[in-house]
Amino acid sequence: MEGDRDAPAAGPSSGGLEGAWKQFGRDNPAGKALYKLYNKDATKQLGNAYHNKNKVVHDKKLATGWTPPPVAEPPRPKPQRPQVEVPKFPRRIEYETARVDFIPRRRPLEVIQREIDAEYDRMRSAPQPPPNRPLLDEKEKSRLAELMRYRGKLPAITPEQLAEQRKHAPRKTERQQLEEMFEQIVGEINERREFLRDLEAAGRLRLETVHTVRAEIQQRVTELQRVDELLARCND
């Protein structure tokens, strides 16, 4: 038993398999038939040959005057109109008046116009009492004229009153006028300097603003020098 297990299995050797493959080579009829059967170009060649054969037959038919029958289109289905079932209601009874007529709504234009005309006629026919005094006397006319002159707001002092006050007021000397001008220019200079200090404290000071304000201050200083010279002449 052990000898049978150790014995090699019977079968074809490698040399025998190589010989079997050679039996189906292209050097014998069987191999050539297999090559033609499983070759890629063989099927294509067969198809081309069949196509050429059919083409020759078709061309001969066309040469004899034969025409292929036309291809009929399939009939199209006719659209059917949808059927809608409409419910039937009993006939409505018509009345002379409807309930909506009793609902209060807006009056038509003709009714409103007739009421307005009737009110105008009543007002015109009513007796009016005669006025017991003139409607506009001279004093009232003057007051209305002043209101129209100042557009409804009367000033506390009219230009005529101001001119009259200046006329009767004592005239200032030249020195007093120069001193007032001097104080006014000094106030303008101090005001601009205070403006620069406020901007600097708020952190909003810009170079352009500094140049503009300093130019205005320089102009006021020049005017102040002229006024000072005039005051010096008055002292002399």
SULQUINOR-V618412 format. One record per residue. RES is the residue in three letters. PSI is psi as a letter, one per 20 degrees, with the letter a starting at -180 (* if undefined). Layout:
RES	PSI
RES	PSI
//
This chain:
MET	g
GLU	h
GLY	h
ASP	h
ARG	h
ASP	i
ALA	p
PRO	q
ALA	q
ALA	q
GLY	r
PRO	q
SER	r
SER	h
GLY	h
GLY	h
LEU	g
GLU	h
GLY	h
ALA	h
TRP	h
LYS	h
GLN	h
PHE	k
GLY	r
ARG	j
ASP	j
ASN	r
PRO	h
ALA	g
GLY	h
LYS	h
ALA	g
LEU	h
TYR	g
LYS	h
LEU	g
TYR	j
ASN	q
LYS	h
ASP	i
ALA	g
THR	h
LYS	g
GLN	h
LEU	g
GLY	g
ASN	h
ALA	g
TYR	h
HIS	g
ASN	h
LYS	g
ASN	h
LYS	g
VAL	g
VAL	g
HIS	h
ASP	h
LYS	h
LYS	g
LEU	h
ALA	h
THR	i
GLY	j
TRP	p
THR	q
PRO	q
PRO	q
PRO	q
VAL	o
ALA	p
GLU	q
PRO	q
PRO	p
ARG	q
PRO	p
LYS	p
PRO	p
GLN	p
ARG	p
PRO	q
GLN	o
VAL	p
GLU	o
VAL	p
PRO	q
LYS	p
PHE	q
PRO	q
ARG	p
ARG	p
ILE	p
GLU	p
TYR	r
GLU	h
THR	q
ALA	r
ARG	h
VAL	h
ASP	h
PHE	j
ILE	p
PRO	p
ARG	a
ARG	q
ARG	q
PRO	r
LEU	h
GLU	h
VAL	g
ILE	g
GLN	h
ARG	h
GLU	h
ILE	g
ASP	h
ALA	h
GLU	h
TYR	g
ASP	h
ARG	h
MET	h
ARG	h
SER	i
ALA	p
PRO	p
GLN	p
PRO	q
PRO	q
PRO	p
ASN	i
ARG	r
PRO	p
LEU	g
LEU	o
ASP	a
GLU	h
LYS	g
GLU	h
LYS	g
SER	g
ARG	g
LEU	h
ALA	h
GLU	h
LEU	g
MET	h
ARG	g
TYR	j
ARG	l
GLY	i
LYS	o
LEU	p
PRO	q
ALA	h
ILE	p
THR	r
PRO	h
GLU	g
GLN	h
LEU	g
ALA	h
GLU	h
GLN	g
ARG	h
LYS	g
HIS	i
ALA	q
PRO	p
ARG	q
LYS	q
THR	r
GLU	h
ARG	g
GLN	g
GLN	g
LEU	h
GLU	h
GLU	g
MET	h
PHE	g
GLU	h
GLN	g
ILE	h
VAL	g
GLY	h
GLU	h
ILE	g
ASN	h
GLU	g
ARG	h
ARG	h
GLU	h
PHE	g
LEU	h
ARG	h
ASP	g
LEU	h
GLU	h
ALA	h
ALA	i
GLY	k
ARG	j
LEU	p
ARG	q
LEU	h
GLU	g
THR	h
VAL	g
HIS	g
THR	g
VAL	h
ARG	h
ALA	h
GLU	h
ILE	g
GLN	h
GLN	g
ARG	h
VAL	h
THR	g
GLU	h
LEU	h
GLN	h
ARG	g
VAL	h
ASP	h
GLU	g
LEU	h
LEU	h
ALA	h
ARG	h
CYS	h
ASN	h
ASP	*
//
